[in-house]
Amino acid sequence: MKVFLNNGLRRGVLELQQLARSAKDLSNYLFQVVAFVLLANWQKGHAPLLVAGGIASLSVLTALVTLPQALATDKMDGTLLRIRGLPNGLIAYVTGKIVFVTCVAFGSSLLLLLLGAGINHTGLPNSAGAWATLVWVLVAGFTATTPLGLLIGAMLPNAREALAMVMFPVYGLLAISGVFFPAGQLPGWLQGLAKAFPLKWMAQGVREALAPAASTDTSWQLPALGLFLAWSVLGSLLASRLLQHTARRESGSALSRRRELSTGPAN
């Protein structure tokens, strides 16, 4: 097992190196960071809210948009078909993807944290406890949402469909989770709906890490941790089974059918 995990780690590092050499891909990730910085600069009165929400959102967007697109792309180019013939190839493949998206998610969040402090004056956590809150909510929240990204990616046949299927609900989730404006302004039923998803609690944790004096109530942390664990366990179980099922069904004929449906039959 250690060998396959090491293979996965090398695969993740290789994908990061490929990202570093691609100006187009880098600009796509940087655009999201810059967008939150500019939005916070435009809405100066809500700058701390927007930067904190953005830090949490970048992790969720990576897990629920970038990861499904990557999996769907690998199904279309035959990567999943190739790893099917390797001993425990799926373990190495998933490990590599997790390494890649984890570095992208936390790299983007750290960049926004620093730019927000430097440009929007939203500050940095000012105590060990505040830093601990920032780290645990982002790590736990990302751990909770990553399996869902794997699950979505395993179900969708191509990258274009992956993007179309996930963008609307994900941005809807951003809207009700207190990322762009205070969640208290929303109807009660939408606030209740947001509480069922990790993003709301991630954004709240980041806000309190950046402005710990704004709230001394930590009663939300235990329910949030329970929610993160529930999403992590259930998502991991479902994603594991579906990914194994998807890999077993990969074949040359299935790949050809997907490509034909995506591009249209050849003349």
C-alpha positions in Angstrom: 0.0 0.0 0.0 2.9 2.4 0.8 4.2 1.9 -2.7 0.9 2.9 -4.3 0.5 5.9 -2.0 4.0 7.0 -3.0 3.1 6.6 -6.6 0.1 8.8 -6.0 2.2 11.4 -4.3 4.5 11.5 -7.3 1.6 11.7 -9.6 0.2 14.7 -7.7 3.6 16.5 -7.7 3.8 15.9 -11.5 0.4 17.5 -12.0 1.5 20.5 -9.9 4.6 20.8 -12.0 2.4 20.7 -15.2 0.2 23.4 -13.6 3.2 25.6 -12.9 4.3 25.4 -16.5 0.8 26.3 -17.9 0.1 30.1 -17.9 -3.5 29.5 -18.9 -4.3 27.1 -16.0 -2.5 29.3 -13.5 -4.4 32.3 -14.7 -7.7 30.5 -14.2 -6.9 29.8 -10.5 -5.4 33.3 -9.9 -8.5 34.9 -11.5 -10.7 33.6 -8.6 -8.3 35.0 -6.0 -8.1 38.4 -7.8 -11.9 38.5 -8.2 -12.5 38.2 -4.4 -9.8 40.9 -3.8 -11.4 43.3 -6.2 -14.9 42.6 -4.9 -13.7 43.2 -1.4 -12.0 46.4 -2.5 -15.2 47.6 -4.2 -17.4 46.7 -1.2 -15.1 48.1 1.4 -17.8 48.0 4.1 -18.0 44.2 3.7 -14.4 43.5 2.9 -13.8 41.2 5.9 -16.9 39.2 5.1 -15.9 38.9 1.4 -12.3 37.9 2.0 -13.3 35.4 4.7 -16.0 34.0 2.5 -13.6 33.9 -0.4 -11.0 32.0 1.5 -13.5 29.3 2.4 -15.0 29.4 -1.1 -11.8 28.7 -2.9 -11.4 25.4 -1.1 -15.0 24.4 -1.9 -14.7 25.5 -5.5 -11.6 23.4 -5.9 -13.2 20.4 -4.4 -16.6 20.7 -6.2 -15.6 22.2 -9.6 -12.0 21.6 -10.3 -11.9 18.0 -9.1 -15.0 16.8 -11.0 -13.7 18.5 -14.2 -10.3 16.7 -13.8 -11.9 13.3 -13.3 -14.3 13.8 -16.2 -11.4 14.9 -18.4 -9.4 11.8 -17.5 -12.3 9.6 -18.4 -12.5 11.3 -21.8 -8.7 11.0 -22.6 -8.5 7.4 -21.5 -6.5 7.9 -18.3 -9.0 5.9 -16.2 -8.9 3.1 -18.8 -5.1 3.0 -18.5 -5.0 2.8 -14.7 -7.6 0.0 -14.7 -4.8 -2.4 -15.8 -2.4 -1.4 -13.0 -2.3 -3.1 -9.6 -4.1 -0.7 -7.2 -3.9 1.9 -9.9 -7.0 3.6 -8.7 -5.5 4.2 -5.3 -2.5 5.9 -6.8 -4.7 7.9 -9.1 -7.1 9.2 -6.4 -4.1 10.0 -4.1 -2.5 12.0 -6.9 -5.7 14.0 -7.5 -6.2 14.7 -3.8 -2.6 15.9 -3.5 -3.1 18.2 -6.5 -6.4 19.7 -5.4 -5.3 20.1 -1.8 -2.2 22.1 -2.8 -4.3 24.2 -5.2 -7.1 24.8 -2.7 -4.8 25.8 0.2 -2.4 27.7 -2.0 -5.2 29.8 -3.3 -6.7 30.4 0.1 -3.4 31.4 1.6 -2.8 33.8 -1.3 -6.2 35.4 -0.8 -5.5 35.6 3.0 -2.2 37.5 2.4 -3.6 39.7 -0.4 -6.7 40.5 1.7 -4.5 41.6 4.6 -2.2 43.7 2.3 -4.7 45.2 0.0 -8.1 45.1 1.8 -6.7 45.5 5.3 -8.7 42.6 6.6 -5.8 41.5 8.8 -4.4 38.1 9.8 -5.3 35.9 12.7 -3.7 37.5 15.7 -3.3 34.6 18.1 -2.5 30.9 18.2 -6.2 30.1 18.9 -7.3 32.2 15.9 -4.8 30.4 13.6 -5.9 27.1 15.0 -9.6 27.9 14.1 -8.6 29.0 10.6 -6.7 25.8 10.0 -9.1 23.3 11.4 -12.2 24.7 9.7 -10.5 24.8 6.3 -8.9 21.3 6.6 -12.1 19.7 8.0 -14.3 21.5 5.5 -12.1 20.6 2.6 -12.0 17.0 3.8 -15.8 17.0 3.9 -16.3 18.3 0.4 -13.5 16.5 -1.5 -15.3 13.1 -1.5 -18.3 14.8 -3.0 -16.1 16.2 -5.8 -14.9 12.7 -6.5 -18.4 11.4 -6.5 -19.6 14.0 -9.0 -16.6 13.5 -11.2 -17.2 9.7 -11.3 -20.8 10.2 -12.4 -20.3 12.8 -15.2 -19.1 11.7 -18.6 -17.1 14.7 -19.8 -15.6 18.0 -18.5 -18.1 20.3 -20.2 -21.0 18.5 -18.6 -19.2 18.5 -15.3 -18.8 22.3 -15.4 -22.4 22.9 -16.5 -23.8 20.5 -13.9 -21.9 21.8 -10.9 -21.5 25.6 -11.4 -25.1 26.6 -10.8 -25.7 24.7 -7.5 -22.2 25.6 -6.2 -22.7 29.3 -6.8 -26.1 29.0 -5.3 -24.5 27.5 -2.3 -22.0 30.4 -2.2 -25.0 32.8 -2.2 -26.8 31.3 0.8 -23.7 30.6 2.9 -22.8 34.2 3.8 -20.0 34.6 1.3 -21.2 37.7 -0.5 -23.5 39.2 2.1 -24.5 38.4 5.7 -26.5 35.2 5.9 -28.8 36.8 8.5 -30.4 38.9 5.6 -31.7 35.7 4.0 -35.1 34.0 4.7 -35.0 31.6 7.6 -35.5 28.5 5.5 -32.4 29.4 3.3 -30.3 29.9 6.5 -31.4 26.5 7.6 -30.5 25.0 4.3 -27.0 26.6 4.3 -26.4 25.1 7.8 -26.6 21.6 6.2 -23.5 22.2 4.1 -19.9 22.7 5.1 -19.3 26.0 3.4 -21.4 28.0 5.8 -19.4 26.8 8.8 -16.1 27.2 7.0 -16.9 30.9 6.2 -18.0 31.5 9.8 -14.8 29.9 11.1 -12.6 32.0 8.8 -14.4 35.2 9.8 -13.9 34.5 13.5 -10.3 33.7 12.9 -9.7 37.0 11.2 -11.8 39.0 13.7 -11.9 36.9 17.0 -13.1 39.9 19.0 -16.3 40.0 16.9 -17.6 36.9 18.5 -16.8 34.9 21.6 -19.4 32.3 21.1 -17.8 29.0 20.1 -20.8 26.8 20.5 -21.0 26.4 16.7 -17.8 24.5 16.5 -18.9 21.1 17.8 -22.0 20.9 15.5 -19.8 22.1 12.6 -17.2 19.4 13.4 -20.0 16.7 13.5 -21.3 18.0 10.2 -17.9 17.8 8.6 -17.3 14.3 9.9 -20.7 13.1 8.6 -20.0 14.6 5.1 -16.5 13.1 5.1 -17.6 9.6 6.1 -20.7 9.3 3.9 -19.0 11.0 0.9 -15.9 8.7 1.2 -18.0 5.6 1.3 -20.1 6.6 -1.7 -17.2 7.9 -3.7 -15.1 4.8 -3.1 -17.8 2.5 -4.3 -18.7 4.6 -7.3 -15.1 5.1 -8.4 -14.4 1.4 -8.2 -17.5 0.7 -10.2 -16.6 3.3 -12.8 -13.0 2.0 -13.2 -14.3 -1.6 -13.6 -16.7 -0.5 -16.4 -14.0 1.4 -18.3 -13.3 -0.2 -21.7 -12.2 0.9 -25.2 -15.8 0.7 -26.5 -17.1 2.8 -23.6 -14.5 5.4 -24.2 -15.3 5.5 -27.9 -19.0 6.0 -27.2 -18.3 8.9 -24.8 -16.1 10.6 -27.3 -18.7 10.1 -30.1 -21.5 11.5 -27.9 -19.2 14.5 -26.9 -18.0 15.4 -30.4 -20.7 13.9 -32.6 -20.4 10.9 -35.0 -17.6 10.9 -37.5 -18.5 11.5 -41.1 
